[in-house]
Amino acid sequence: MKTSRRGFLTLTAWGMVAGAAPGMLRAQNLPRPPQPARLRLSCQEGVAPGKTLTEKLDFLEAHGFEGIEPWGGGLPRRVEEFQKALRGRKIRVSAVCAGFEGVLISEDEQVRQKAVRSIREILTAAGALGAVGMIVVPAFNGQTKLGHVEARELLVRLLPELGEHAHKAGTRILLEPLNRREAWFLRQLADAAAICRDVNHPGVAMMGDFWHMTWEEPSDFAAFVAAGPYLQHVHIASRKERKMPGEDPGDDYTDGFRGLKFIGYQNFISFECGSKGDPHQSIPAAVRLLREQWQAA
């Protein structure tokens, strides 16, 4: 039987967990999360079909979504709009996707401070909307000249103050690892978790993205287990072309879903993707696929 590298390392991760203590080879003796994981689907505002926010929310609610993810740019001016649109609905803001100015780990202090000010403003809006957190990429490729060690040390120094602002606002910063074509600095979930551990602040957490993980993680299961309690948001898309889940042949998320179930994940899995077809059809199809694979995981 042929086993892929990803499959081999997934089995290895399971073996490491199972071998952590005598008797844990039996599935019923594996450590259990304090509460069962839930599949709570969200969708970025720009991905949901509809000409207005109300139309987008109507569509998402009709197809079982529990969250909507707005762009952070301009969000402070839209807080009242979202609050009114969400009133009386079951759907809520899941996370806020970036949208800040500047570069958090730039070698230029003015650029850094621009990022800090912008992030603080969006965090305040995210908190007012009850968001789980605000997604932050420390730097894309070409945005900083700092070496990896210097950049990491700088990020760990900056995050406590931003985390405190986030915590007081009732939300979090969510560090996002990307694939190496977009950012070499932060690429794997374990790296983001290690930064969260070093900062050690309730306002600083992280997220994972199945599409980026396709290129960077040997095992989705192991990546989510390594992230553990620091994981507070997840993005999803097709595994190759970043379209709707299921629009690439062989799209499979069960390994990652097992990891999310293992850690008792409670927050959102949010669509960040395009669509090869009409989203009125492709989104419901993706929802069916994810529910089937979640059940199978």
C-alpha positions as CSV (number, residue, x, y, z in Angstrom):
1,M,0.0,0.0,0.0
2,K,1.4,3.4,-1.0
3,T,1.2,6.2,1.7
4,S,1.7,9.9,0.9
5,R,4.1,12.0,3.0
6,R,1.1,13.8,4.4
7,G,-0.6,10.5,5.2
8,F,2.5,9.1,6.8
9,L,3.0,12.1,9.1
10,T,-0.7,12.1,10.0
11,L,-0.3,8.5,11.2
12,T,2.9,9.5,13.0
13,A,1.1,12.3,14.8
14,W,-1.7,9.9,15.9
15,G,1.0,7.5,17.0
16,M,2.8,10.2,19.1
17,V,-0.5,11.1,20.8
18,A,-1.4,7.5,21.4
19,G,2.0,6.7,22.7
20,A,2.1,9.5,25.2
21,A,0.9,7.3,28.1
22,P,0.4,3.5,28.6
23,G,-2.9,2.3,27.4
24,M,-3.6,5.2,25.2
25,L,-3.4,3.1,22.0
26,R,-7.0,2.4,22.6
27,A,-9.1,5.1,21.0
28,Q,-11.5,5.2,23.9
29,N,-8.6,6.2,26.2
30,L,-7.4,9.1,24.2
31,P,-7.7,12.4,26.1
32,R,-11.0,14.1,25.4
33,P,-11.6,17.8,25.0
34,P,-13.8,19.5,27.7
35,Q,-16.6,19.8,25.2
36,P,-17.3,18.3,21.8
37,A,-16.2,20.3,18.8
38,R,-18.8,22.0,16.6
39,L,-19.0,22.8,12.9
40,R,-19.9,26.5,12.8
41,L,-19.7,27.8,9.3
42,S,-18.9,31.4,8.4
43,C,-18.4,33.2,5.1
44,Q,-16.5,36.3,4.2
45,E,-18.7,39.2,3.3
46,G,-17.1,39.6,-0.1
47,V,-17.7,35.9,-0.9
48,A,-21.4,35.7,0.0
49,P,-23.7,36.5,-3.0
50,G,-25.9,39.6,-2.7
51,K,-25.8,43.3,-3.5
52,T,-26.4,44.5,0.0
53,L,-25.3,43.3,3.5
54,T,-29.0,42.3,4.2
55,E,-29.1,40.2,1.0
56,K,-25.8,38.5,2.0
57,L,-27.0,37.8,5.5
58,D,-30.4,36.4,4.2
59,F,-28.5,34.0,1.9
60,L,-26.1,32.8,4.5
61,E,-28.8,32.2,7.1
62,A,-30.9,30.3,4.6
63,H,-28.0,27.9,4.1
64,G,-27.1,27.3,7.7
65,F,-24.2,29.7,8.2
66,E,-23.7,31.0,11.7
67,G,-21.1,33.7,10.9
68,I,-20.1,36.5,8.5
69,E,-16.5,37.7,8.2
70,P,-16.1,41.4,7.2
71,W,-13.0,43.1,5.8
72,G,-11.3,45.3,8.4
73,G,-10.7,48.2,6.1
74,G,-13.3,50.9,6.9
75,L,-15.0,48.7,9.5
76,P,-14.9,51.3,12.2
77,R,-17.3,53.4,10.1
78,R,-19.6,50.4,9.5
79,V,-20.1,49.2,13.1
80,E,-23.7,50.7,13.3
81,E,-24.5,49.2,9.9
82,F,-23.6,45.7,11.0
83,Q,-25.2,46.1,14.4
84,K,-28.5,47.0,12.7
85,A,-28.3,44.3,10.1
86,L,-27.6,41.6,12.6
87,R,-30.3,42.6,15.0
88,G,-32.8,39.8,15.5
89,R,-30.7,37.3,13.6
90,K,-28.9,34.1,14.7
91,I,-25.9,34.9,12.5
92,R,-23.0,37.0,14.0
93,V,-19.7,38.4,13.1
94,S,-17.2,35.6,13.2
95,A,-13.8,37.4,12.8
96,V,-12.6,40.5,11.1
97,C,-10.2,40.0,8.2
98,A,-7.1,42.3,8.3
99,G,-7.7,45.6,6.5
100,F,-5.1,47.5,8.5
101,E,-2.5,49.9,7.2
102,G,1.3,49.7,7.6
103,V,3.4,46.6,8.4
104,L,3.6,45.3,11.9
105,I,7.2,44.0,11.7
106,S,8.6,46.7,9.4
107,E,12.2,47.9,10.0
108,D,10.7,51.4,9.7
109,E,9.3,52.6,13.0
110,Q,6.8,55.0,11.3
111,V,5.4,52.1,9.2
112,R,5.2,50.0,12.3
113,Q,3.4,52.6,14.3
114,K,1.0,53.2,11.4
115,A,0.1,49.5,11.7
116,V,-0.3,49.6,15.5
117,R,-2.7,52.6,15.3
118,S,-4.7,51.0,12.5
119,I,-4.9,47.6,14.2
120,R,-6.1,49.2,17.4
121,E,-8.9,51.0,15.6
122,I,-10.1,47.9,13.9
123,L,-9.8,45.9,17.1
124,T,-12.1,48.3,18.8
125,A,-14.7,47.8,16.0
126,A,-14.2,44.1,16.1
127,G,-14.9,44.1,19.8
128,A,-18.0,46.2,19.4
129,L,-19.3,43.6,16.9
130,G,-18.5,40.7,19.2
131,A,-16.0,39.2,16.8
132,V,-13.8,36.3,17.9
133,G,-10.8,38.3,16.7
134,M,-9.1,40.3,14.1
135,I,-6.8,38.5,11.6
136,V,-3.3,39.9,11.4
137,V,-0.5,38.9,9.0
138,P,2.8,40.4,10.5
139,A,4.3,40.9,7.1
140,F,4.0,39.6,3.5
141,N,7.0,38.8,1.5
142,G,9.0,42.0,0.6
143,Q,7.4,44.1,3.4
144,T,10.2,43.9,5.9
145,K,14.0,43.8,5.6
146,L,14.4,42.3,9.1
147,G,15.8,38.9,9.5
148,H,13.7,36.2,11.0
149,V,15.1,36.4,14.5
150,E,14.8,40.2,14.7
151,A,11.3,40.1,13.2
152,R,10.1,37.5,15.7
153,E,11.6,39.4,18.7
154,L,10.0,42.6,17.5
155,L,6.6,40.9,17.1
156,V,6.8,39.4,20.6
157,R,7.5,42.9,22.0
158,L,4.7,44.5,20.1
159,L,1.9,41.9,20.7
160,P,1.3,42.4,24.5
161,E,0.2,46.0,24.1
162,L,-2.0,45.1,21.1
163,G,-3.3,42.1,22.9
164,E,-4.2,44.2,25.9
165,H,-6.1,46.6,23.7
166,A,-7.9,43.6,22.1
167,H,-8.7,42.0,25.4
168,K,-10.2,45.2,26.8
169,A,-12.3,45.6,23.6
170,G,-13.6,42.0,24.1
171,T,-11.7,40.4,21.2
172,R,-8.3,39.1,20.1
173,I,-5.5,39.4,17.6
174,L,-5.4,36.3,15.4
175,L,-2.0,35.7,13.9
176,E,-2.3,34.0,10.4
177,P,0.3,31.7,9.0
178,L,0.5,31.9,5.2
179,N,2.3,29.8,2.6
180,R,5.8,30.7,1.5
181,R,4.7,32.3,-1.8
182,E,3.0,35.0,0.4
183,A,5.1,35.1,3.6
184,W,8.2,33.3,4.7
185,F,8.1,34.7,8.2
186,L,5.1,32.8,9.5
187,R,4.1,29.7,7.7
188,Q,3.1,26.9,10.1
189,L,0.5,26.7,12.8
190,A,3.0,25.4,15.3
191,D,5.1,28.6,14.8
192,A,2.1,30.8,15.5
193,A,1.3,28.8,18.5
194,A,4.8,29.2,19.8
195,I,4.6,33.0,19.4
196,C,1.3,33.0,21.3
197,R,2.8,30.9,24.1
198,D,5.8,33.3,24.4
199,V,3.5,36.4,24.5
200,N,1.2,34.6,26.9
201,H,-1.7,37.1,26.7
202,P,-5.4,36.3,26.4
203,G,-5.8,38.9,23.7
204,V,-3.3,37.1,21.4
205,A,-4.3,34.0,19.6
206,M,-4.0,32.5,16.1
207,M,-5.9,30.9,13.2
208,G,-5.3,28.3,10.5
209,D,-6.2,28.3,6.8
210,F,-6.7,25.0,5.0
211,W,-5.6,26.4,1.7
212,H,-2.3,27.7,3.1
213,M,-1.9,24.5,5.1
214,T,-2.1,22.5,1.8
215,W,1.4,23.8,0.9
216,E,3.0,24.1,4.4
217,E,1.7,21.4,6.7
218,P,2.6,17.7,6.4
219,S,-0.4,16.9,8.5
220,D,-3.6,18.9,9.0
221,F,-4.4,16.9,12.1
222,A,-1.0,17.5,13.7
223,A,-1.1,21.2,12.8
224,F,-4.4,21.7,14.6
225,V,-3.3,19.7,17.6
226,A,-0.1,21.7,17.8
227,A,-2.2,24.9,17.7
228,G,-4.4,23.6,20.5
229,P,-6.2,26.3,22.6
230,Y,-4.5,29.1,20.7
231,L,-6.5,28.3,17.6
232,Q,-9.5,30.6,17.5
233,H,-10.5,30.8,13.8
234,V,-10.1,28.8,10.6
235,H,-10.3,29.6,6.9
236,I,-11.3,27.1,4.2
237,A,-11.2,26.9,0.4
238,S,-10.6,24.2,-2.2
239,R,-7.2,22.6,-1.7
240,K,-5.5,23.6,-5.0
241,E,-7.1,26.6,-6.7
242,R,-8.6,28.4,-3.6
243,K,-12.2,28.0,-4.9
244,M,-15.2,26.6,-3.2
245,P,-14.6,23.5,-1.1
246,G,-15.4,20.6,-3.5
247,E,-14.6,22.5,-6.7
248,D,-11.1,20.9,-6.9
249,P,-11.1,17.2,-7.5
250,G,-10.4,15.2,-4.3
251,D,-10.9,18.1,-1.8
252,D,-10.6,16.4,1.5
253,Y,-10.7,18.1,5.0
254,T,-11.4,15.0,7.2
255,D,-7.8,14.9,8.5
256,G,-8.1,18.5,9.7
257,F,-11.6,18.0,11.0
258,R,-10.3,15.1,13.1
259,G,-7.7,17.5,14.6
260,L,-10.4,20.1,15.3
261,K,-12.6,17.5,17.0
262,F,-9.6,16.3,19.0
263,I,-9.0,19.7,20.5
264,G,-12.7,20.4,20.9
265,Y,-12.7,23.4,18.6
266,Q,-15.7,25.8,19.2
267,N,-15.3,28.7,16.8
268,F,-15.9,29.3,13.1
269,I,-14.7,27.8,9.9
270,S,-15.0,30.6,7.4
271,F,-15.1,30.5,3.6
272,E,-12.2,32.6,2.0
273,C,-12.3,31.6,-1.6
274,G,-13.6,32.3,-5.1
275,S,-16.0,30.1,-7.1
276,K,-15.7,28.4,-10.4
277,G,-19.5,28.4,-10.8
278,D,-22.5,30.3,-9.6
279,P,-22.0,30.8,-5.8
280,H,-25.8,30.4,-5.4
281,Q,-25.1,26.7,-6.3
282,S,-21.5,26.2,-5.3
283,I,-21.9,27.5,-1.7
284,P,-24.7,25.1,-0.8
285,A,-22.8,22.2,-2.4
286,A,-19.7,23.1,-0.4
287,V,-21.8,23.2,2.8
288,R,-23.1,19.7,2.1
289,L,-19.6,18.4,1.5
290,L,-18.2,19.9,4.7
291,R,-21.0,18.5,6.8
292,E,-20.5,15.1,5.3
293,Q,-16.8,15.2,5.9
294,W,-17.2,16.5,9.4
295,Q,-19.6,13.7,10.2
296,A,-17.1,11.2,8.8
297,A,-14.0,12.6,10.6
